[in-house]
Amino acid sequence: MPKDNVDLICDIGELAGLFERSENLYDFLSTAVSTIAFHMRAAVCSIYLYEDESKELVLAANQGLQKKAVGVRLNLGEGIVGQSLKELRPIMTGKASTDPNYLFIPDINEEKYEAILAVPIIRGLRRVGVITVQDPAENYFDKNDLKALKAISSQLASTIENAKLLIDLHEVGKEEKKSDAIPFFKGKSVSEGLSQGAAVILSDDEYDVLTATAEDEKNPKTANDFKDALEETENQLKELQRITEIKLSDVASLIFSAHLLILKDPEFSGSMENLIAKGWSPERAITNVVNDYIHLFSESRNPRLKEKVQDVKDLGHRLLRNLRDDNEEHVADYSGQIVIAADLMPSDILKLAAQKVEGIVIVKGSPTSHIAILARSLEVPLIFCPDTRLFDVYENEQIIVDANQGNIYVNPSEEIIQSFESLQASSIKKHDTSTIDKVTLTKDGTKIKLLSNINLLNDIPVAINSKAEGIGLYRSEFPFIVRAEFPSEEEQYYIYRQLVESMPGKEVSLRTLDIGGDKSLPYHEHDEELNPFLGMRAIRFSLQNRPVFTQQLRAMLRATSDTECRIMFPMISSIDEFEEAEKVVKECINELARDNLEHNKKPKLGAMVELPAAVEIIEELCKVSDFLCIGTNDLVQYILAVDRTNEKVANFYNSFHPAVLRSLHKISKTAIKENVDLSICGDVVTDARMVPFLLGIGIRKFSMDPRFIGKVQSVVKNIDMGNAIDAATKMLSLGRISEITEYLKKA
């Protein structure tokens, strides 16, 4: 009889419901080993549980060995089973008796089973136990068995935890159990904000599968119920897509199309209908097919298919919710919820925001700059906290996310909740834009221009309300990063046109595509780079991919046909590079004229100064550029050779380094001498300690996240230019970071 691993996964998912009818954890585990042995056609299946205090494994449930086997104890690292848990890795051997880790245990009749597969059961960082299958036939288990058992192990980890919780609840009460939970985590703020909601855990296990809840035996669901759920799911997705297209037209192009295409695939919904026709419950049919697709996508060699795993999981959850018909509004699935995830892509952030997630905590990896920028633009509080114990938080536990401070509170006390509500109230007052002046002046009347950075069209209303005097930097890469393919010339034209029309009579600087480093295009095939920050990024990418560059430039020129056109090239390292880009612009102008399309015939072309090489050739760069913008985040990174996304060296990233200050001074002094329009953007612009220095070296135009305009304006209004010049002169005379830091403390 063939093995049926997909059914196995579904049955294990249903064991959580079976536990309710079991007297205790061990009855439940006995049911589990019988089910696993049956589906995997294995002669033996065992589950060992790990005891933290004794550091021993105890055989808790078994199918196939002598009854006296239950209760056998192994030290951590002892035998194949103990070694599997010690090293936290699966062990599969075709002939156990020859394995160096083999341990003979007398009187349990285990020696005749040569083939063994042992997989650790892990929950977060905690060792839970080991699940094993054995058979007398040598080399009986294969890679598919390994994948299936890893999936089962993942499911059992959560189920055993929940089973233990239920037992503890009966024995000591709910509140006593809650007191054992970790109440506080400290992370790093990525996108500021305050939020509260129920926890939703997006597991980091690549074999994580969909689990159905226990079925209602009194009111079983029917084939008609399934059809209603299918129709309701399709209607919800269409409505969600429609709303998102209106609110996020520049980046949300058909972001839920994958959900709809999978849903309409006859192999997907049709397979569910066939199983239901054979007598399966709708819950089990949905779970079975969705898990089949999860594994199909996970194992694909096509990276774009692998990215759809989360889509199909979301779709499965939506179908199950609609099948239950709990009369809740599901268009905003994550409203009132905090997502705790291993890692997320830009498209995931967008989908969660579209479904009104309250806040996000990322546990693994490191949030890239575009994730941070996207979350800020979408106003989603986001914290990075590399503590995997967060995966031990139970679903629907209350979480408070203070992304201003990087604090995460689990099951907060009434006192913390009251403090949180007070912070929320003051935060609303803090973002009041009614007190911002239209013009920004220093204490002695020097005019300073405050411009807005724009990442999404969604930022424009914020910029207008914050009285931004123009757009100093439009990051054009976000429609490229979030979409599933390169946006067309027409799509880009539509976006750029909305930008310039939103700021009539004001300057708008459009930066060409800046990808590479920590910003990649998942749909673009490219070679893996050992150091992507020093690789094919920004203007290098554009010049190497002329069709993409040409389409973008044509769209920019067309969108600014009746207004000033300012096009800015990122990461310029030489005059030759700038002139090559300028040549492509001229070619585009000639093409548009030939095609009789309205366009800007005399665009202003500028360069981002963000490389040490650009600083050294700043005089020549001033002569060929119409304007310059200092990109301080990258400039600091490259001057100090510090990857700002690498937590291990984050302490070395210092805007007050003498080399950084002197580079900024050199750029500003040269731009003033050559009468070249100069602006500055990046984190230093919103640092109150740096503003006097920047004014003191002659910079008069700042570009920033529009949410910081009020804050920066209040700083500028209290600065006297004479004092700013003195401060800059003093800071430039100091040669040690410690000296500059000490000076700023006293200033």
LOVOMAR-880247 format. One record per residue (C-alpha): residue in one letter; x, y, z. Coordinates in pm, whole numbers, plus 50000, padded with zeros to 5 digits. Example, Ala and Ser with C-alpha at 12.3 -4.5 7.8 and 13.67 -1.06 7.14 Angstrom:
<sites>
A512304955050780
S513674989450714
</sites>
This chain:
<sites>
M500005000050000
P501525034249905
K502365060350167
D499925089250197
N501905118050339
V499455145850247
D496615128550435
L499025123650721
I499665160950753
C495925168050755
D495205141351016
I497885155151246
G496275189251205
E493005174351327
L494615157851631
A494275190351822
G490535184451810
L490945147951907
F492835158352218
E489655173552356
R488255138252371
S491445123752524
E491885120052895
N495435133652891
L498475142252681
Y499615106152660
D496285093852520
F496635120852260
L500215110452173
S499145074252141
T496575084451881
A499265104751703
V501815076451672
S499135052451545
T498035077151280
I501595084751168
A502595047851152
F499505039850945
H499965067350686
M503725062850651
R503325024850637
A505985022750908
A506254992951143
V507145015351437
C506425051051538
S507565066651866
I507355100752030
Y509925110352290
L509395140652516
Y512285160952652
E512545170053020
D514405202753070
E515405196553432
S516875161753387
K517995167853025
E516565133952937
L514295120952664
V511395098952777
L509575075752537
A506005088052590
A504075069952317
N504795040852083
Q503235019851812
G505024987251719
L507444980552005
Q506934961352331
K504644979352578
K507534981052826
A509325004552582
V507165033452704
G509115050552979
V512585043352835
R514935072352906
L517815085752697
N520305112852781
L520535142452545
G522925130852271
E522505093852353
G521645070952063
I520315082251724
V517275097751892
G519275116952152
Q521785128751889
S518975141951672
L517655164151951
K521115175052068
E522135186651721
L518595198451634
R518675180451300
P516875150851142
I518805118051117
M517855092350853
T519755059550825
G519035028850618
K520865004450848
A520755015651210
S522984988051347
T525965002451155
D525335038451257
P527975051751505
N525205066751719
Y523215034151742
L522275023752095
F520994988652172
I518164987852427
P517344952452546
D513874937352594
I511894961352373
N512314942352045
E513834972551862
E516904955851711
K515104941051409
Y514134975351275
E517094987051064
A515625017450889
I515095047251118
L514115083451066
A514325106751367
V513155143051356
P513445167351650
I510335184951778
I511225221051847
R509145250451967
G511005283251925
L514375276752090
R513005250152322
R513555213152272
V510205195552295
G511105159952192
V511745136551898
I509455117751665
T510805085751503
V509605059951253
Q511265025851203
D510934996350968
P512684962550921
A513304969250549
E516694986050500
N516695020750333
Y512915021450368
F512545059050420
D513295085750159
K513435123750123
N509655126650090
D509245108650421
L511735132750575
K509815163050449
A506525148850571
L507865140450916
K509415175150948
A505995189850875
I504395167051133
S507095176151385
S506305212851333
Q502605206551390
L503195184851697
A505415211151858
S502535235751870
T499915209351955
I501935194752244
E502505229752380
N498755236352364
A497995202352515
K500315209252807
L498685243452845
L495225227652870
I496445203653137
D498035232253331
L494855252753300
H492855224953463
E495455219953736
V496545254653835
G494215278753658
K494635302453368
E496155331953552
E498945311153707
K499945298053364
K499965333053221
S502405344253488
D505035321353333
A504935339552999
I507655364352910
P505875397752955
F508345420952780
F510655420952479
K513045448452371
G513585453852000
K514655480351753
S512155504951610
V511935502651233
S508735522351173
E507445543751458
G503955541551600
L501845526951878
S499515497351838
Q497645471052034
G496025438551923
A495805400751930
A498935381451833
V499085363551497
I502125341051453
L503515335751103
S505805306151164
D509345305651029
D509195268150953
E509505262550578
Y507315231850617
D504645250250811
V501225238450693
L497595247850731
T495765232951027
A491985230451043
T490205235351375
A488085207951523
E484895202551324
D481465209251471
E479935174551483
K476455188051563
N476435211251259
P478665195350995
K479465216350689
T478135205750349
A479145208749984
N476795238649953
D478515255050251
F481835250550069
K480465266649750
D479175296149953
A482595299950120
L484285298549779
E482035325749639
E482395347349951
T486195344149935
E486265355049571
N484035385149643
Q486195395549938
L489405393749737
K487925413949452
E486725440549692
L490075441049873
Q491835444749538
R489495473249435
I490025492549758
T493785487549746
E494015498849384
I492335531549479
K494445538449787
L497815525349663
S497595527649286
D501355532349238
V502435500149408
A499335478649455
S498885466849098
L496915434449135
I498675424749458
F495905399949536
S495915385649184
A497825354649298
H495085347049551
L492375350449287
L494245330449023
I494855301649262
L491245302849380
K489975301049021
D492365273148924
P490145242448865
E492945220549000
F492705239749328
S488995244349407
G488075214649185
S490255191349390
M488455202749704
E485055196349545
N486135161549436
L487255152449787
I484005165449934
A482075144349679
K484005113949806
G482765120150158
W485495142650300
S484435171550523
P484885206050363
E487345215350641
R489555185550571
A489275189850192
I490435226050211
T493295217450446
N494395188050234
V494555206949904
V496085238650051
N498875218750218
D499485200449893
Y499985234149721
I502185246950004
H504585218049951
L504325220749573
F505345257349585
S507955252349860
E509765225849658
S509665245049329
R512955256049177
N511215287349052
P511825314749316
R508695333449207
L506575302849283
K508235298849624
E507135334249706
K503505323349668
V503615300149970
Q502315327450201
D499615336249946
V498235301049940
K498365298850320
D496405331450348
L493915318350095
G493425286350292
H492845305350616
R490315327950441
L488395298150301
L488235281550644
R487055313650811
N484325318450553
L483305282150584
R482775287450957
D480595317450868
D481115336151194
N479425367051047
E482525388551084
E483785412850822
H486845396850663
V487915423050409
A490335436550672
D491595403150801
Y494315417151026
S492335445551183
G492895444251556
Q495875420951519
I499665422451564
V501655400251326
I504795383151458
A506755369951159
A510135354951084
D510675377650787
L508555396150532
M508955408550177
P507815443150064
S504725427849901
D503855411050234
I504035444750413
L501755459650149
K499185431550176
L499145433150556
A498725470850548
A495905467450295
Q494205443750540
K494645469450819
V497195451751037
E497765470651362
G501495464151388
I504295440351289
V507205424051472
I509955408351258
V512015382251442
K514645369251201
G516855383350928
S517145421050937
P514565445550806
T516025461350495
S515855498650429
H513005494950179
I510965474550430
A511455502550683
I510615530050435
L507545511450310
A506235505150663
R506685542050752
S504885553650440
L502035529750513
E502085540850877
V502445505451009
P504325503451342
L507155478251296
I509765464951538
F512735441951472
C513345419051768
P515715389351707
D514335369052000
T512795336451877
R510945332452208
L508385355352046
F507235324751853
D506205310252189
V503565337152229
Y500175321052192
E497775330451914
N495335357952020
E497325368052327
Q497135405752371
I500225424852253
I501175461352281
V503745474052033
D505495506652121
A507475511151802
N508635545351917
Q510775529052186
G511065493652042
N509075478452331
I506785447952304
Y504435439252591
V502765404852611
N499505402752812
P500085438052946
S498875447553291
E496155473353342
E498845498453440
I500735493353112
I497495495952913
Q496655529153079
S500185541953008
F499835530452646
E496525548952603
S498135580252744
L501005577152495
Q498515573052211
A496725604952310
S499965625052326
S501085609851995
I498025623751821
K498865658451953
K502495653851846
H501465648851483
D499285679851473
T500375698851158
S498285730051220
T501195747151400
I503655742951109
D504495775450928
K504415777150547
V507895792450546
T510785781250769
L513075808350910
T515965806851155
K515915828351468
D517655856451278
G515475853550965
T517505831450730
K515155811850501
I515505774050504
K513605752350257
L512025720550397
L511125695150128
S509495661150149
N510795626850059
I508085606649883
N508075568849870
L504465561849777
L501685583849643
N500165576849984
D502775601050130
I501565631049929
P498635641250156
V500995639650455
A503515661650272
I500825687150180
N499435688050535
S502975692250670
K503415722450437
A506355707650246
E507785732849996
G508205706149730
I509465670849681
G513215668849731
L513425631649661
Y510955607749501
R512165572049545
S510995556949219
E511995521349308
F508955511849515
P506625505049220
F509435482649091
I510125464749421
V506545456449520
R505165446349181
A505575412349018
E507235426948707
F508765459048570
P506085486348557
S505415498048202
E506165532948070
E502455541648089
E502145529748449
Q505175550448547
Y503895580848356
Y500645579048553
I502545578548886
Y504965606748799
R502135627948662
Q500245625448991
L503405636049175
V504005667948978
E500305677048977
S500205673549356
M502825701049396
P501875727849141
G504555754649108
K506895736449347
E510035717049268
V509805679349232
S512995658849201
L512525624049053
R515315599749135
T515865572048883
L515705535748989
D517875528149294
I517935490749350
G520675467349464
G522275464749806
D519345455450030
K516785464349760
S516265436849505
L513745428649234
P512535392949291
Y511375389348930
H514675400648775
E517225373348719
H520645383448843
D523775366948972
E524255364149347
E526755390149466
L529095385449760
N528705422149851
P525625436949684
F526245471449834
L529385473049620
G527735455749326
M525315461749041
R523085487949197
A521505521949129
I522825539948817
R525025510048732
F521935488148706
S520115513748490
L523015517848248
Q523385479948222
N519635476048158
R518945502947898
P515365492547809
V514325496448174
F516205529448207
T514805543047882
Q511205535247976
Q511625552948309
L513245583848157
R510575586347885
A507855584548150
M509535611848356
L510015634748057
R506395630147946
A504995635648296
T506795669348325
S505945682347976
D504345714148114
T506415719448429
E510015719448546
C511675685448515
R514315675248768
I515835640648717
M518375628048968
F520825599148918
P521745578349227
M525205565649325
I527225585449070
S530905576649103
S532445594748802
I531855622348551
D531885596048277
E528975578248446
F526965610248476
E527585619448113
E526605584547997
A523295588148180
E522875623048036
K523385608647687
V520535583747742
V518265612747848
K519035631247523
E518315599847322
C514935597047495
I514145633547415
N514885626947046
E512725595347049
L509775613547207
A510065641646953
R510095616046672
D507005599146822
N505205632846848
L504665628247222
E504565658547451
H507605659647675
N510035682147860
K512785692947619
K515155708447874
P515205687548192
K517485696448480
L519815667548559
G521295661848902
A523445636949091
M523175620749431
V526415625949622
E526655594249829
L530085579649746
P533575590649858
A534495590849488
A531845617449422
V533175638649709
E536675638049560
I535445649649218
I532865673949355
E534265703749162
E533935685748827
L530525672148928
C529305707449002
K530315718148652
V528245691248474
S525235689548710
D522275713048733
F521745703649097
L523095680249366
C521605661249658
I523685646649940
G522415611950034
T523815610050385
N522745574450473
D524825558950197
L527575585150220
V528235576950587
Q528085539750508
Y530655541550229
I533005566350399
L533185544650713
A532885510750536
V529965501550762
D527015481550635
R524165500050807
T521915469250784
N524435447650974
E523635447551346
K527145435151429
V528775467351309
A525905491751367
N527835509151646
F530495519951394
Y527925538951185
N528455574551310
S527345606651139
F529605626751370
H532795610651244
P535305637951147
A535625623150795
V531865626150745
L531695661950872
R534615672850654
S533125655950348
L529815673950400
H531675706850438
K533675701150120
I530525693649919
S528635723950050
K531575747950011
T532145737049651
A528445738949559
I528235774449697
K531395784349508
E530065769749180
N526545783249243
V524965748549218
D521635741249383
L522285717449677
S519965697949906
I520545671150167
C518525640950275
G518955611350510
D518825605250883
V521175634050974
V518585659150851
T516185650251133
D518875648051402
A518525679551612
R522225677851706
M523285678751340
V520975706451215
P523145735451348
F526225720251180
L524425716250846
L523195752350857
G526635764050966
I528355748850658
G525875766250429
I523185740450349
R519785757050308
K517595729650162
F516595698550358
S514535668950234
M512955644250478
D510065621550564
P507155646550575
R506235634650924
F509425651151054
I508925685250895
G507275700151204
K510025687151430
V512855700351210
Q511135733851165
S510885738851541
V514635731651572
V515555755751291
K513405783851436
N515525783451753
I518915785351576
D520895817551526
M523055815351211
G526055831151380
N525985804151648
A525495777251383
I528595788651193
D530615788751517
A529405753451600
A530305740551255
T533755756451271
K534415740751609
M533225706051503
L535365707051188
S538455714851399
L538065683151607
G539755651051494
R538275625151728
I534755611251752
S534955613352132
E535815650452115
I532875657951885
T530525637452103
E531655656052414
Y531205689652239
L527645680952134
K526775671152491
K527745706052609
A526175724552314
</sites>
